[in-house]
């Protein structure tokens, strides 16, 4: 069961933040272009960084806590998912705070809904 540890944490992040989209209606998924623009730069930078760190022997991942499925460069599939799930959860949390508090976070709500 330990090999599901990393994947379980990622699923937990999605489950915990799902109510923000469903109950608060933050519309993160509905504005998927904005989400892609927010996540893609981070995703690219960190995947390259991890691939470099693996190639240089700076770190590795335990097959005891992952599925053992490695993508090219030796990066575990869970690590790639991490760079998608955590930013998604962060964006959901930010949009939930905006919705509940009315904080514009530097851009008006009308612009965000456009």
mmCIF file of the C-alpha atoms, coordinates in Angstrom:
data_MODEL
# 
_entry.id   MODEL 
# 
loop_
_atom_site.group_PDB 
_atom_site.id 
_atom_site.type_symbol 
_atom_site.label_atom_id 
_atom_site.label_alt_id 
_atom_site.label_comp_id 
_atom_site.label_asym_id 
_atom_site.label_entity_id 
_atom_site.label_seq_id 
_atom_site.pdbx_PDB_ins_code 
_atom_site.Cartn_x 
_atom_site.Cartn_y 
_atom_site.Cartn_z 
_atom_site.occupancy 
_atom_site.B_iso_or_equiv 
_atom_site.pdbx_formal_charge 
_atom_site.auth_seq_id 
_atom_site.auth_comp_id 
_atom_site.auth_asym_id 
_atom_site.auth_atom_id 
_atom_site.pdbx_PDB_model_num 
ATOM 1   C CA . UNK A 1 1   ? 0.000   0.000  0.000   1.00 0.00 ? 1   UNK A CA 1 
ATOM 2   C CA . UNK A 1 2   ? 2.978   2.324  0.531   1.00 0.00 ? 2   UNK A CA 1 
ATOM 3   C CA . UNK A 1 3   ? 3.490   2.614  -3.226  1.00 0.00 ? 3   UNK A CA 1 
ATOM 4   C CA . UNK A 1 4   ? 0.244   4.613  -3.362  1.00 0.00 ? 4   UNK A CA 1 
ATOM 5   C CA . UNK A 1 5   ? 1.445   7.209  -0.811  1.00 0.00 ? 5   UNK A CA 1 
ATOM 6   C CA . UNK A 1 6   ? 2.408   9.992  -3.231  1.00 0.00 ? 6   UNK A CA 1 
ATOM 7   C CA . UNK A 1 7   ? -0.599  9.416  -5.489  1.00 0.00 ? 7   UNK A CA 1 
ATOM 8   C CA . UNK A 1 8   ? -2.930  9.366  -2.457  1.00 0.00 ? 8   UNK A CA 1 
ATOM 9   C CA . UNK A 1 9   ? -1.639  12.763 -1.327  1.00 0.00 ? 9   UNK A CA 1 
ATOM 10  C CA . UNK A 1 10  ? -2.323  14.206 -4.770  1.00 0.00 ? 10  UNK A CA 1 
ATOM 11  C CA . UNK A 1 11  ? -5.833  12.756 -4.849  1.00 0.00 ? 11  UNK A CA 1 
ATOM 12  C CA . UNK A 1 12  ? -6.375  14.190 -1.373  1.00 0.00 ? 12  UNK A CA 1 
ATOM 13  C CA . UNK A 1 13  ? -5.425  17.661 -2.621  1.00 0.00 ? 13  UNK A CA 1 
ATOM 14  C CA . UNK A 1 14  ? -8.006  17.381 -5.396  1.00 0.00 ? 14  UNK A CA 1 
ATOM 15  C CA . UNK A 1 15  ? -10.719 16.025 -3.085  1.00 0.00 ? 15  UNK A CA 1 
ATOM 16  C CA . UNK A 1 16  ? -10.180 18.726 -0.472  1.00 0.00 ? 16  UNK A CA 1 
ATOM 17  C CA . UNK A 1 17  ? -10.280 21.565 -3.017  1.00 0.00 ? 17  UNK A CA 1 
ATOM 18  C CA . UNK A 1 18  ? -13.150 20.201 -5.160  1.00 0.00 ? 18  UNK A CA 1 
ATOM 19  C CA . UNK A 1 19  ? -15.822 21.803 -2.945  1.00 0.00 ? 19  UNK A CA 1 
ATOM 20  C CA . UNK A 1 20  ? -14.321 25.212 -3.713  1.00 0.00 ? 20  UNK A CA 1 
ATOM 21  C CA . UNK A 1 21  ? -15.301 24.773 -7.360  1.00 0.00 ? 21  UNK A CA 1 
ATOM 22  C CA . UNK A 1 22  ? -18.567 22.978 -6.706  1.00 0.00 ? 22  UNK A CA 1 
ATOM 23  C CA . UNK A 1 23  ? -19.993 24.811 -3.691  1.00 0.00 ? 23  UNK A CA 1 
ATOM 24  C CA . UNK A 1 24  ? -18.481 28.280 -4.034  1.00 0.00 ? 24  UNK A CA 1 
ATOM 25  C CA . UNK A 1 25  ? -18.616 28.344 -7.831  1.00 0.00 ? 25  UNK A CA 1 
ATOM 26  C CA . UNK A 1 26  ? -15.159 29.856 -8.255  1.00 0.00 ? 26  UNK A CA 1 
ATOM 27  C CA . UNK A 1 27  ? -15.212 28.842 -11.945 1.00 0.00 ? 27  UNK A CA 1 
ATOM 28  C CA . UNK A 1 28  ? -11.552 27.855 -12.178 1.00 0.00 ? 28  UNK A CA 1 
ATOM 29  C CA . UNK A 1 29  ? -12.327 24.925 -14.465 1.00 0.00 ? 29  UNK A CA 1 
ATOM 30  C CA . UNK A 1 30  ? -14.722 27.007 -16.559 1.00 0.00 ? 30  UNK A CA 1 
ATOM 31  C CA . UNK A 1 31  ? -11.903 29.477 -17.240 1.00 0.00 ? 31  UNK A CA 1 
ATOM 32  C CA . UNK A 1 32  ? -9.518  26.749 -18.343 1.00 0.00 ? 32  UNK A CA 1 
ATOM 33  C CA . UNK A 1 33  ? -7.445  29.067 -20.579 1.00 0.00 ? 33  UNK A CA 1 
ATOM 34  C CA . UNK A 1 34  ? -6.536  31.208 -17.570 1.00 0.00 ? 34  UNK A CA 1 
ATOM 35  C CA . UNK A 1 35  ? -5.716  28.086 -15.600 1.00 0.00 ? 35  UNK A CA 1 
ATOM 36  C CA . UNK A 1 36  ? -3.417  26.794 -18.336 1.00 0.00 ? 36  UNK A CA 1 
ATOM 37  C CA . UNK A 1 37  ? -1.665  30.174 -18.542 1.00 0.00 ? 37  UNK A CA 1 
ATOM 38  C CA . UNK A 1 38  ? -1.182  30.158 -14.773 1.00 0.00 ? 38  UNK A CA 1 
ATOM 39  C CA . UNK A 1 39  ? 0.091   26.579 -14.524 1.00 0.00 ? 39  UNK A CA 1 
ATOM 40  C CA . UNK A 1 40  ? 2.049   26.005 -17.734 1.00 0.00 ? 40  UNK A CA 1 
ATOM 41  C CA . UNK A 1 41  ? 5.098   28.227 -16.980 1.00 0.00 ? 41  UNK A CA 1 
ATOM 42  C CA . UNK A 1 42  ? 5.506   26.733 -13.506 1.00 0.00 ? 42  UNK A CA 1 
ATOM 43  C CA . UNK A 1 43  ? 5.032   23.232 -14.871 1.00 0.00 ? 43  UNK A CA 1 
ATOM 44  C CA . UNK A 1 44  ? 7.688   23.669 -17.559 1.00 0.00 ? 44  UNK A CA 1 
ATOM 45  C CA . UNK A 1 45  ? 10.269  25.211 -15.230 1.00 0.00 ? 45  UNK A CA 1 
ATOM 46  C CA . UNK A 1 46  ? 9.880   22.638 -12.467 1.00 0.00 ? 46  UNK A CA 1 
ATOM 47  C CA . UNK A 1 47  ? 9.801   19.586 -14.734 1.00 0.00 ? 47  UNK A CA 1 
ATOM 48  C CA . UNK A 1 48  ? 13.044  20.742 -16.356 1.00 0.00 ? 48  UNK A CA 1 
ATOM 49  C CA . UNK A 1 49  ? 14.523  21.435 -12.916 1.00 0.00 ? 49  UNK A CA 1 
ATOM 50  C CA . UNK A 1 50  ? 13.596  17.975 -11.629 1.00 0.00 ? 50  UNK A CA 1 
ATOM 51  C CA . UNK A 1 51  ? 14.910  16.270 -14.755 1.00 0.00 ? 51  UNK A CA 1 
ATOM 52  C CA . UNK A 1 52  ? 18.202  18.109 -14.300 1.00 0.00 ? 52  UNK A CA 1 
ATOM 53  C CA . UNK A 1 53  ? 18.369  17.180 -10.598 1.00 0.00 ? 53  UNK A CA 1 
ATOM 54  C CA . UNK A 1 54  ? 17.698  13.516 -11.392 1.00 0.00 ? 54  UNK A CA 1 
ATOM 55  C CA . UNK A 1 55  ? 20.300  13.480 -14.179 1.00 0.00 ? 55  UNK A CA 1 
ATOM 56  C CA . UNK A 1 56  ? 22.881  15.042 -11.866 1.00 0.00 ? 56  UNK A CA 1 
ATOM 57  C CA . UNK A 1 57  ? 22.097  12.576 -9.081  1.00 0.00 ? 57  UNK A CA 1 
ATOM 58  C CA . UNK A 1 58  ? 20.905  15.295 -6.687  1.00 0.00 ? 58  UNK A CA 1 
ATOM 59  C CA . UNK A 1 59  ? 17.804  13.294 -5.834  1.00 0.00 ? 59  UNK A CA 1 
ATOM 60  C CA . UNK A 1 60  ? 15.728  10.291 -6.668  1.00 0.00 ? 60  UNK A CA 1 
ATOM 61  C CA . UNK A 1 61  ? 12.307  8.937  -5.752  1.00 0.00 ? 61  UNK A CA 1 
ATOM 62  C CA . UNK A 1 62  ? 11.527  5.833  -3.770  1.00 0.00 ? 62  UNK A CA 1 
ATOM 63  C CA . UNK A 1 63  ? 9.677   3.090  -5.593  1.00 0.00 ? 63  UNK A CA 1 
ATOM 64  C CA . UNK A 1 64  ? 8.325   2.148  -2.151  1.00 0.00 ? 64  UNK A CA 1 
ATOM 65  C CA . UNK A 1 65  ? 6.179   5.312  -2.095  1.00 0.00 ? 65  UNK A CA 1 
ATOM 66  C CA . UNK A 1 66  ? 5.424   5.730  -5.800  1.00 0.00 ? 66  UNK A CA 1 
ATOM 67  C CA . UNK A 1 67  ? 3.857   3.546  -8.454  1.00 0.00 ? 67  UNK A CA 1 
ATOM 68  C CA . UNK A 1 68  ? 7.301   2.919  -9.921  1.00 0.00 ? 68  UNK A CA 1 
ATOM 69  C CA . UNK A 1 69  ? 6.212   4.293  -13.303 1.00 0.00 ? 69  UNK A CA 1 
ATOM 70  C CA . UNK A 1 70  ? 8.970   6.514  -14.632 1.00 0.00 ? 70  UNK A CA 1 
ATOM 71  C CA . UNK A 1 71  ? 8.655   8.862  -17.565 1.00 0.00 ? 71  UNK A CA 1 
ATOM 72  C CA . UNK A 1 72  ? 11.585  9.738  -19.824 1.00 0.00 ? 72  UNK A CA 1 
ATOM 73  C CA . UNK A 1 73  ? 14.427  11.146 -17.769 1.00 0.00 ? 73  UNK A CA 1 
ATOM 74  C CA . UNK A 1 74  ? 13.485  9.007  -14.773 1.00 0.00 ? 74  UNK A CA 1 
ATOM 75  C CA . UNK A 1 75  ? 10.804  11.338 -13.398 1.00 0.00 ? 75  UNK A CA 1 
ATOM 76  C CA . UNK A 1 76  ? 7.983   9.501  -11.622 1.00 0.00 ? 76  UNK A CA 1 
ATOM 77  C CA . UNK A 1 77  ? 4.506   10.071 -13.005 1.00 0.00 ? 77  UNK A CA 1 
ATOM 78  C CA . UNK A 1 78  ? 3.417   11.309 -9.564  1.00 0.00 ? 78  UNK A CA 1 
ATOM 79  C CA . UNK A 1 79  ? 6.005   14.093 -9.672  1.00 0.00 ? 79  UNK A CA 1 
ATOM 80  C CA . UNK A 1 80  ? 4.645   15.328 -12.994 1.00 0.00 ? 80  UNK A CA 1 
ATOM 81  C CA . UNK A 1 81  ? 1.125   15.200 -11.548 1.00 0.00 ? 81  UNK A CA 1 
ATOM 82  C CA . UNK A 1 82  ? 2.364   17.114 -8.495  1.00 0.00 ? 82  UNK A CA 1 
ATOM 83  C CA . UNK A 1 83  ? 3.333   20.036 -10.725 1.00 0.00 ? 83  UNK A CA 1 
ATOM 84  C CA . UNK A 1 84  ? -0.245  20.112 -12.026 1.00 0.00 ? 84  UNK A CA 1 
ATOM 85  C CA . UNK A 1 85  ? -2.270  19.289 -8.900  1.00 0.00 ? 85  UNK A CA 1 
ATOM 86  C CA . UNK A 1 86  ? -0.622  21.639 -6.390  1.00 0.00 ? 86  UNK A CA 1 
ATOM 87  C CA . UNK A 1 87  ? -0.886  24.749 -8.583  1.00 0.00 ? 87  UNK A CA 1 
ATOM 88  C CA . UNK A 1 88  ? -4.490  23.821 -9.401  1.00 0.00 ? 88  UNK A CA 1 
ATOM 89  C CA . UNK A 1 89  ? -5.269  23.563 -5.686  1.00 0.00 ? 89  UNK A CA 1 
ATOM 90  C CA . UNK A 1 90  ? -3.530  26.897 -5.121  1.00 0.00 ? 90  UNK A CA 1 
ATOM 91  C CA . UNK A 1 91  ? -5.531  28.639 -7.842  1.00 0.00 ? 91  UNK A CA 1 
ATOM 92  C CA . UNK A 1 92  ? -8.749  27.156 -6.455  1.00 0.00 ? 92  UNK A CA 1 
ATOM 93  C CA . UNK A 1 93  ? -7.842  28.423 -2.975  1.00 0.00 ? 93  UNK A CA 1 
ATOM 94  C CA . UNK A 1 94  ? -6.968  31.899 -4.269  1.00 0.00 ? 94  UNK A CA 1 
ATOM 95  C CA . UNK A 1 95  ? -10.203 32.156 -6.229  1.00 0.00 ? 95  UNK A CA 1 
ATOM 96  C CA . UNK A 1 96  ? -12.177 30.944 -3.212  1.00 0.00 ? 96  UNK A CA 1 
ATOM 97  C CA . UNK A 1 97  ? -10.609 33.672 -1.050  1.00 0.00 ? 97  UNK A CA 1 
ATOM 98  C CA . UNK A 1 98  ? -11.439 36.225 -3.741  1.00 0.00 ? 98  UNK A CA 1 
ATOM 99  C CA . UNK A 1 99  ? -15.036 35.000 -3.914  1.00 0.00 ? 99  UNK A CA 1 
ATOM 100 C CA . UNK A 1 100 ? -15.626 34.955 -0.152  1.00 0.00 ? 100 UNK A CA 1 
ATOM 101 C CA . UNK A 1 101 ? -13.828 38.192 0.752   1.00 0.00 ? 101 UNK A CA 1 
ATOM 102 C CA . UNK A 1 102 ? -14.418 40.253 -2.387  1.00 0.00 ? 102 UNK A CA 1 
ATOM 103 C CA . UNK A 1 103 ? -10.664 40.815 -2.713  1.00 0.00 ? 103 UNK A CA 1 
ATOM 104 C CA . UNK A 1 104 ? -9.782  41.686 -6.305  1.00 0.00 ? 104 UNK A CA 1 
ATOM 105 C CA . UNK A 1 105 ? -6.205  40.275 -6.099  1.00 0.00 ? 105 UNK A CA 1 
ATOM 106 C CA . UNK A 1 106 ? -5.072  42.925 -8.561  1.00 0.00 ? 106 UNK A CA 1 
ATOM 107 C CA . UNK A 1 107 ? -7.786  42.421 -11.163 1.00 0.00 ? 107 UNK A CA 1 
ATOM 108 C CA . UNK A 1 108 ? -11.480 43.232 -11.034 1.00 0.00 ? 108 UNK A CA 1 
ATOM 109 C CA . UNK A 1 109 ? -14.023 40.432 -10.726 1.00 0.00 ? 109 UNK A CA 1 
ATOM 110 C CA . UNK A 1 110 ? -15.692 41.507 -13.972 1.00 0.00 ? 110 UNK A CA 1 
ATOM 111 C CA . UNK A 1 111 ? -12.397 41.035 -15.814 1.00 0.00 ? 111 UNK A CA 1 
ATOM 112 C CA . UNK A 1 112 ? -11.944 37.598 -14.233 1.00 0.00 ? 112 UNK A CA 1 
ATOM 113 C CA . UNK A 1 113 ? -15.422 36.546 -15.304 1.00 0.00 ? 113 UNK A CA 1 
ATOM 114 C CA . UNK A 1 114 ? -14.982 37.765 -18.888 1.00 0.00 ? 114 UNK A CA 1 
# 
